[in-house]
Amino acid sequence: MKWIKSLTAYAFAGFFVPFLWQTVAQPLDHLAGYAAALLIIGPVWYLVHYRQWISTYEKGVTTDMGLAVAIAVFTRALLSIGLGSLDLSLQTAVWVIVGAIIAGLAAFLVERWLWRKKHHDF
């Protein structure tokens, strides 16, 4: 039953974020990112993660709602524009993956440094 709840939450995030982006954030031009964080991502994150619409596991990794949003936006662009959007979408996806790898490496190094600092392993 947990997977149905999680699937519903992912679908909610995947639909809600791109839909509200066009209607709420995009018209604000250069302030769109701030508007999206305050009016879209914050409330969706609160519902999906804090209110635990997505099941979290103690000893496992939980896929973030960002993956659902990315798949929804990518699929929508592919269906709306066609294969012409594929090259731009893939360029963005590659840079997002590179950024995620750098962020993961940085988080690992900080966690390791904090662990060593706590255990006086210098």
N, C-alpha and C positions, 0 to 999 in steps of 0.2 A: 504494500500500500504506500510505502514511502516514495517509491519511484513515480507513482501517479502524482503525488503532491509536488515532487521535484520537477517533473515534466511540465506540470501546469505552471509552476513558478518560472521556469525557463521560457515557456511560451509567452507568459505575461511580460517578462522583461524584453524578450525579442520583439514583441509587438509594440509595447507601450513606449519604449525609448525612441525608436525611429519615428513613430507616429507623432509623438509630442515634439520631437526635434523640429520637424517641419512646421508645425503649427505654433509652437511657443518660442523656441530658441532661434531658429534661422532668421526670422525677421529682425532680430536685434543686432545683426551684423557682427561687429567686433566684440560685442558683449555676450555672444551666443554661448561661449564656453562657460561663463559664470552663470548664466541663466540655466543652462542645462544641468550644471552641478547642483544648483540650488533647487530648481523646480522639477527636475526629472530624475537624475541619477540618485540624489539624496533620498527622496521618498521611495523610489524603487528598491534601493539598497536596504533601506529600513525594513520594508515589507519582506523582501526576499531573504535577507541574511539575519537581521536582528529579530524579526518575528518568526524566523526559521521556517519559511516556506520551502527552502531548499534544505534537504536533510544533510547534516554534517556528520562526519564519521570521526571517531576518536583517533583511530590509527590509520587514517587514509587521507587522501587528497580530495578536496571538493572542487569541482569545476566552478569557476566564477560565472556570474551572469554576463560578464563581458563576452564570453564565447557565444552565448545565445544571441546577444545583440549583434556580434560580428557576423554570424551565420545568417541572421535575418536580413541585415543590411546588404550583405554580399548577394544573397539569393534574390532580394528585391531588385537590386541593380541589374543582375543578370537577366531577370525576367522582363524588366522594364526596357532596358536599353539594348539588351542582347549581348553577343560575344564581344562587341566593341568595348564594353566596360571591363572586360576580363583583364586586359593588360594593366590598366590603372589599378584595378582592385588587387591584382597579384603584387604589384609594386608596393602598395600600401601594406599588404599582408606580410611581405618579406621584411619590411622595415619594422613592423610591429613585432615580428618574431625576433629580429635582432635586438630590439629594445627590451623584450621580455627576457632574453638570454642575459643581457647585461644587467638588468635589474635582479634576476635570480642569482647571478654570480655575486653581485654587490651584497644582496641580502645574506647569502651564505658566508661571505667574508666577515660581515658585521656580526652575525650570530657566532661564528667561530671565535672572533676576537672577544666578544662578550663572555663566551664560555671560558676561554683561557684566562680572562681577567678575573672571573669569579673563582676559578680554581687555582689561581696563582701559578699558571703554567708558563710564565714568560721566561 
